[in-house]
Amino acid sequence: MYKSVDATVMRQFNKRTVLNVLYKRQQTSRVSISRETGLNRATVSSLVDELIAEQFVQEVGLGTSKGGRKPILLRFNANAGYAIGIDLQITHIDTVLTNTRREVVYQNRLQMAVHKKPITSKLLHTVLTEEVRAATAVCPKSPRGILGVGVALPGLVSYETGRVTYLPNLGITDWSIAADLTQSLQVPVAIDNDANCGAWEAFLSTGIPNLLFINAGIGVGAGIILKGQLHRGRDGIAGEAGHTTISTLGVLCSCGNYGCWEQYSSEQALARYLREQGGGQVDAFAPGFVDGCIEAAQSGNQAYIQSWRTLAEALGVGISNLLQILNPESVYLGGTIAEAAPIILPEIQRVIRHRAMFANKTVPVSVFPRETVARGAAGLAIARAIDMLPTHAR
């Protein structure tokens, strides 16, 4: 049976389509938007005028004529508003303030004193609130101000409900974090798994429709983009690759399982390898642990070089397993472990060439910068506020 489409719904859909075109282009014209979208010129002009009134779009001058009047060029107003993205890890919290194009205008890394006091949901609520207020204090003036806050979390969380199910390395369960922070901050708050945020940012930055983002720090997780969609699974907990088993009689993990991948390819694993190499009582939770390990390896310390190599081999094994299952176009590595890219990437790629099958052997593995996850979290807040980012990545 034929069903009519509500005119208001259709207009909102068309408006989002026009806005997405403007978002993807440095500048364009009403005529070009009409050609690209198939919308008639009158509709495009009306929608553009509405977006200009809302200060999301600016007229920036005249373009080149192709026989008629010179077209008026349009530009998405990247500074119409700002968002705050937070990457919460056990040892540190990365905070960024971005404009609506996710361009970073402020960033901060706060080291967490994990040995001085237990990390509880109450403590994290206080710290996150302080970080948001510090970023808000330096936010440039804009028509829309702070559009929202996005928080990336290392564990089982629900993007849809805004609740934490379980953060394995923190022992935090059943926390209504989004509602709690929204009430305290009086701005909308969105949450997602940290690897999901990294994968989304990687997709938005590259446009590659099939990719993996491996976030490796104290723990390890995978964000999965398939056919241009962020794959969260039935309950929003897809991508917990760090808790897949690679050694049936292996090391006990915080999740209760034995032999989890993250126990062989994380900061915790690196500290254990160093102890086994005679490196003393090194502590993965100590401030600057990874930086110190990188510096020692680059200085020629064989215990550190071998420990990094062992970790990289384990990372390569886990990535090879994911390649066989998902066959992505690219793999991106993020988190603190990624900061050792010159040391570990050659070994990861060697393992993949040895273990993966056929075309999977040549899937490129590269590194994204440390603020990637936080930028992806800011993108969540932006998308919820103005429905601007590509809808197929939501």
C-alpha positions as CSV (number, residue, x, y, z in Angstrom):
1,M,0.0,0.0,0.0
2,Y,1.2,3.5,-0.9
3,K,2.0,5.7,2.1
4,S,2.4,9.5,1.9
5,V,5.5,11.0,3.4
6,D,5.0,13.8,6.0
7,A,6.1,17.1,4.4
8,T,7.9,18.2,7.6
9,V,9.8,14.9,7.8
10,M,10.8,15.2,4.1
11,R,12.0,18.8,4.6
12,Q,14.2,17.8,7.5
13,F,15.6,14.9,5.5
14,N,16.4,17.3,2.6
15,K,17.9,19.8,5.0
16,R,20.2,17.2,6.4
17,T,21.2,16.1,2.9
18,V,22.1,19.7,2.0
19,L,24.0,20.2,5.2
20,N,26.0,17.1,4.7
21,V,27.0,18.2,1.2
22,L,28.2,21.5,2.6
23,Y,30.0,19.8,5.4
24,K,32.0,17.7,3.0
25,R,33.0,20.5,0.7
26,Q,35.3,23.4,1.4
27,Q,32.8,25.6,-0.5
28,T,30.1,25.1,-3.1
29,S,27.1,26.8,-4.6
30,R,23.3,26.3,-4.5
31,V,23.4,25.2,-8.2
32,S,26.1,22.6,-7.4
33,I,24.1,21.3,-4.4
34,S,21.0,20.9,-6.6
35,R,23.0,18.9,-9.2
36,E,24.6,16.7,-6.6
37,T,21.5,15.9,-4.6
38,G,18.8,16.0,-7.3
39,L,16.8,18.5,-5.3
40,N,15.3,21.3,-7.3
41,R,16.9,24.8,-7.1
42,A,14.0,26.4,-5.3
43,T,14.1,23.7,-2.5
44,V,17.9,24.1,-2.2
45,S,17.7,27.8,-2.0
46,S,15.0,27.7,0.7
47,L,16.9,25.2,2.8
48,V,20.2,27.1,2.4
49,D,18.5,30.4,3.5
50,E,17.2,28.5,6.6
51,L,20.7,27.2,7.4
52,I,22.2,30.7,6.9
53,A,19.6,32.1,9.4
54,E,20.6,29.3,11.8
55,Q,24.3,30.4,11.3
56,F,25.4,27.0,10.1
57,V,26.2,28.2,6.6
58,Q,27.9,31.4,5.3
59,E,28.0,33.1,1.9
60,V,31.6,33.8,1.1
61,G,31.7,35.5,-2.3
62,L,31.2,34.8,-6.0
63,G,32.4,31.8,-7.9
64,T,33.4,31.5,-11.6
65,S,30.7,31.9,-14.2
66,K,30.1,29.2,-16.9
67,G,28.0,31.4,-19.1
68,G,25.4,33.0,-16.7
69,R,25.5,34.9,-13.5
70,K,28.4,34.1,-11.1
71,P,27.2,31.7,-8.4
72,I,27.3,32.7,-4.8
73,L,29.7,30.4,-3.0
74,L,28.6,28.8,0.3
75,R,30.7,27.5,3.2
76,F,29.8,25.4,6.2
77,N,30.4,27.5,9.3
78,A,32.8,25.2,11.2
79,N,32.7,27.6,14.2
80,A,29.0,27.7,14.6
81,G,29.4,25.7,17.8
82,Y,31.9,23.5,19.7
83,A,31.9,20.1,21.3
84,I,34.0,18.5,24.0
85,G,35.3,15.0,23.6
86,I,36.8,12.9,26.4
87,D,38.8,9.7,26.2
88,L,38.7,8.2,29.6
89,Q,41.5,5.6,30.3
90,I,42.7,4.1,33.6
91,T,46.0,6.0,33.7
92,H,44.9,9.2,32.1
93,I,42.1,11.3,30.6
94,D,42.4,13.1,27.2
95,T,40.1,16.0,26.7
96,V,39.6,18.0,23.4
97,L,37.5,20.9,22.5
98,T,36.6,20.9,18.8
99,N,34.6,23.0,16.4
100,T,31.9,21.3,14.4
101,R,34.4,19.9,11.9
102,R,36.1,18.2,14.8
103,E,39.2,20.5,14.4
104,V,40.9,20.6,17.8
105,V,41.2,24.0,19.4
106,Y,42.1,22.8,22.9
107,Q,43.4,19.6,24.4
108,N,44.6,18.4,27.7
109,R,46.0,15.1,29.2
110,L,45.3,14.6,32.9
111,Q,47.3,11.8,34.6
112,M,45.2,9.7,37.0
113,A,46.8,8.9,40.3
114,V,45.6,5.3,40.3
115,H,47.7,4.2,43.3
116,K,46.6,7.0,45.6
117,K,42.8,6.3,45.7
118,P,40.4,3.8,44.1
119,I,38.9,4.9,40.9
120,T,35.1,4.9,41.5
121,S,32.2,6.2,39.4
122,K,31.8,9.0,42.0
123,L,35.5,10.0,41.5
124,L,35.2,9.8,37.7
125,H,32.1,11.9,37.8
126,T,33.9,14.6,39.7
127,V,37.0,14.5,37.4
128,L,35.0,14.5,34.2
129,T,33.0,17.4,35.4
130,E,36.1,19.4,36.1
131,E,37.6,18.5,32.7
132,V,34.5,19.7,30.9
133,R,34.4,22.9,32.8
134,A,38.1,23.6,32.1
135,A,37.5,23.1,28.3
136,T,34.3,25.2,28.5
137,A,36.3,28.1,30.1
138,V,38.5,28.4,27.0
139,C,35.8,27.9,24.4
140,P,35.7,30.7,21.8
141,K,32.5,32.6,21.4
142,S,30.1,31.1,18.8
143,P,26.4,31.3,17.8
144,R,25.7,27.9,19.4
145,G,28.2,27.6,22.2
146,I,28.9,24.1,23.6
147,L,26.7,21.7,21.6
148,G,27.4,18.7,23.8
149,V,29.9,16.4,25.4
150,G,31.0,12.9,24.2
151,V,32.8,10.4,26.5
152,A,34.7,7.4,25.3
153,L,35.0,4.6,27.8
154,P,37.1,1.4,28.0
155,G,34.6,-1.3,28.3
156,L,31.0,-2.5,27.8
157,V,28.8,0.6,27.4
158,S,25.5,1.4,25.6
159,Y,25.5,4.3,23.2
160,E,21.7,4.0,23.0
161,T,21.0,4.1,26.8
162,G,24.0,6.1,28.0
163,R,24.8,3.4,30.6
164,V,28.0,1.6,31.6
165,T,27.5,-2.2,31.8
166,Y,31.1,-3.0,32.9
167,L,34.5,-1.4,32.7
168,P,36.7,-4.5,33.3
169,N,40.0,-2.8,34.3
170,L,38.2,-0.4,36.6
171,G,35.7,-2.7,38.2
172,I,32.8,-0.3,37.6
173,T,29.4,-1.7,36.7
174,D,25.9,-0.4,36.0
175,W,26.5,3.3,35.9
176,S,24.1,5.8,34.3
177,I,27.0,8.0,33.3
178,A,25.3,10.0,30.5
179,A,22.3,11.0,32.7
180,D,24.5,11.8,35.7
181,L,26.8,14.0,33.7
182,T,24.0,15.7,31.8
183,Q,22.3,16.7,35.1
184,S,25.6,18.1,36.5
185,L,26.8,19.9,33.4
186,Q,23.4,21.0,31.9
187,V,24.6,20.0,28.4
188,P,23.8,16.8,26.4
189,V,26.2,14.0,27.0
190,A,26.7,11.0,24.7
191,I,28.9,7.9,25.4
192,D,30.4,5.0,23.5
193,N,33.2,2.5,23.7
194,D,36.6,4.0,23.2
195,A,37.5,1.8,20.2
196,N,34.2,2.7,18.6
197,C,34.9,6.4,18.9
198,G,38.4,5.8,17.3
199,A,36.9,3.8,14.5
200,W,34.3,6.4,13.8
201,E,36.8,9.2,13.7
202,A,39.0,7.1,11.4
203,F,36.0,6.6,9.1
204,L,35.1,10.2,9.0
205,S,38.7,11.2,8.4
206,T,39.4,8.7,5.6
207,G,36.0,7.8,4.1
208,I,37.2,4.1,4.0
209,P,34.0,2.0,4.4
210,N,35.5,-1.1,5.8
211,L,38.1,-0.7,8.5
212,L,39.3,-1.7,12.0
213,F,40.5,0.6,14.7
214,I,42.5,-1.2,17.4
215,N,42.8,0.8,20.6
216,A,45.7,-0.5,22.7
217,G,46.6,0.8,26.1
218,I,46.1,-0.8,29.6
219,G,43.5,-2.8,27.7
220,V,42.8,-3.6,24.0
221,G,39.5,-3.1,22.0
222,A,38.5,-3.0,18.4
223,G,36.1,-0.6,16.6
224,I,34.6,-2.0,13.5
225,I,33.3,-0.1,10.4
226,L,31.5,-2.4,7.9
227,K,30.1,-0.9,4.7
228,G,30.3,2.6,6.1
229,Q,28.5,1.6,9.4
230,L,29.8,1.5,12.9
231,H,29.1,-2.1,14.0
232,R,28.0,-2.1,17.7
233,G,26.2,-5.5,17.7
234,R,23.0,-6.5,19.3
235,D,23.7,-5.1,22.8
236,G,26.2,-2.4,21.8
237,I,29.2,-4.5,22.9
238,A,30.7,-5.7,19.6
239,G,34.5,-5.3,19.2
240,E,35.6,-6.6,22.6
241,A,38.4,-8.3,20.8
242,G,40.8,-7.8,23.8
243,H,38.8,-10.4,25.6
244,T,39.1,-13.1,22.9
245,T,41.3,-16.0,23.8
246,I,44.7,-16.5,22.2
247,S,46.1,-18.8,24.9
248,T,43.8,-21.4,26.4
249,L,46.0,-21.9,29.6
250,G,47.1,-18.3,29.6
251,V,47.3,-15.3,32.0
252,L,44.2,-14.5,34.2
253,C,42.4,-11.4,32.9
254,S,40.4,-8.9,34.8
255,C,37.3,-10.1,33.0
256,G,37.7,-13.5,34.6
257,N,38.8,-15.3,31.5
258,Y,42.3,-16.8,30.9
259,G,44.5,-16.0,28.0
260,C,42.8,-12.9,26.7
261,W,44.4,-11.0,23.8
262,E,44.9,-7.9,25.9
263,Q,47.0,-9.8,28.4
264,Y,49.6,-10.2,25.7
265,S,49.4,-6.9,23.7
266,S,48.7,-4.1,26.3
267,E,50.7,-2.0,28.7
268,Q,50.1,-4.6,31.3
269,A,51.6,-7.2,29.0
270,L,54.6,-5.0,28.3
271,A,55.3,-4.6,32.1
272,R,55.1,-8.4,32.5
273,Y,57.5,-9.0,29.6
274,L,60.0,-6.5,31.1
275,R,59.9,-8.3,34.5
276,E,60.5,-11.6,32.7
277,Q,63.4,-10.0,30.9
278,G,64.9,-8.9,34.2
279,G,63.8,-5.3,33.9
280,G,62.8,-5.1,37.6
281,Q,59.5,-4.2,39.2
282,V,58.2,-2.0,36.4
283,D,54.6,-0.7,36.8
284,A,52.2,-0.3,33.8
285,F,50.1,2.2,35.9
286,A,53.1,4.5,36.6
287,P,52.9,7.9,34.9
288,G,55.0,8.0,31.7
289,F,55.4,4.2,31.6
290,V,55.0,3.9,27.9
291,D,57.2,6.9,27.1
292,G,59.9,5.5,29.3
293,C,59.7,2.1,27.6
294,I,59.9,3.7,24.1
295,E,62.9,5.8,25.1
296,A,64.7,2.8,26.6
297,A,64.2,0.7,23.5
298,Q,65.4,3.6,21.2
299,S,68.5,3.8,23.4
300,G,69.3,0.2,22.6
301,N,68.2,-1.5,25.9
302,Q,67.8,-5.1,24.8
303,A,65.3,-6.0,27.5
304,Y,63.0,-3.3,26.3
305,I,63.5,-4.0,22.6
306,Q,62.7,-7.7,23.1
307,S,59.6,-6.8,25.3
308,W,58.3,-4.5,22.6
309,R,58.9,-7.2,20.0
310,T,57.0,-9.8,22.0
311,L,54.1,-7.4,22.4
312,A,54.0,-6.5,18.7
313,E,54.0,-10.2,17.8
314,A,50.9,-10.7,20.0
315,L,49.2,-7.7,18.5
316,G,49.9,-9.1,15.0
317,V,48.4,-12.4,16.0
318,G,45.2,-10.8,17.2
319,I,45.0,-8.5,14.2
320,S,45.5,-11.4,11.9
321,N,42.6,-13.2,13.5
322,L,40.3,-10.2,12.9
323,L,41.5,-9.8,9.3
324,Q,40.5,-13.4,8.6
325,I,37.0,-12.8,10.0
326,L,36.3,-9.2,8.7
327,N,38.6,-8.7,5.7
328,P,38.7,-4.9,6.1
329,E,40.5,-2.5,3.8
330,S,42.7,-0.9,6.5
331,V,43.6,-1.3,10.1
332,Y,44.4,1.6,12.3
333,L,46.2,1.5,15.6
334,G,45.5,4.0,18.4
335,G,46.0,4.3,22.2
336,T,49.3,4.6,24.1
337,I,50.8,1.5,22.5
338,A,50.5,3.2,19.1
339,E,53.0,5.8,20.2
340,A,55.6,3.1,19.8
341,A,54.8,2.7,16.1
342,P,58.3,2.9,14.7
343,I,59.3,0.0,17.1
344,I,56.2,-2.3,16.7
345,L,54.7,-1.8,13.3
346,P,57.4,-3.7,11.4
347,E,56.9,-6.7,13.6
348,I,53.1,-6.5,13.4
349,Q,53.2,-6.4,9.6
350,R,55.7,-9.3,9.6
351,V,53.3,-11.4,11.7
352,I,50.3,-10.5,9.5
353,R,52.2,-11.5,6.3
354,H,53.0,-14.8,7.9
355,R,49.6,-15.6,9.5
356,A,46.9,-14.0,7.3
357,M,45.5,-15.5,4.2
358,F,45.7,-14.2,0.6
359,A,44.8,-10.5,0.3
360,N,44.6,-10.1,4.0
361,K,48.4,-10.4,4.1
362,T,48.6,-6.9,2.5
363,V,46.0,-5.0,4.4
364,P,47.8,-1.8,5.6
365,V,48.3,-1.1,9.3
366,S,48.9,2.5,10.2
367,V,48.7,4.8,13.3
368,F,46.3,7.5,14.3
369,P,47.4,10.3,16.7
370,R,46.6,10.2,20.4
371,E,43.6,12.6,20.2
372,T,41.7,10.4,17.7
373,V,39.4,8.7,20.3
374,A,38.6,12.0,22.0
375,R,37.8,13.6,18.6
376,G,35.5,10.7,17.8
377,A,33.8,11.2,21.1
378,A,33.3,14.9,20.3
379,G,31.8,13.9,17.0
380,L,29.1,11.9,18.8
381,A,28.0,15.0,20.6
382,I,28.0,17.1,17.4
383,A,26.0,14.5,15.5
384,R,23.4,14.3,18.3
385,A,23.1,18.1,18.5
386,I,22.7,19.0,14.8
387,D,22.5,15.7,12.9
388,M,25.3,16.8,10.7
389,L,27.9,14.0,10.4
390,P,27.2,11.3,7.8
391,T,24.2,9.3,9.0
392,H,25.5,6.0,7.8
393,A,28.3,6.2,10.4
394,R,26.0,6.7,13.3
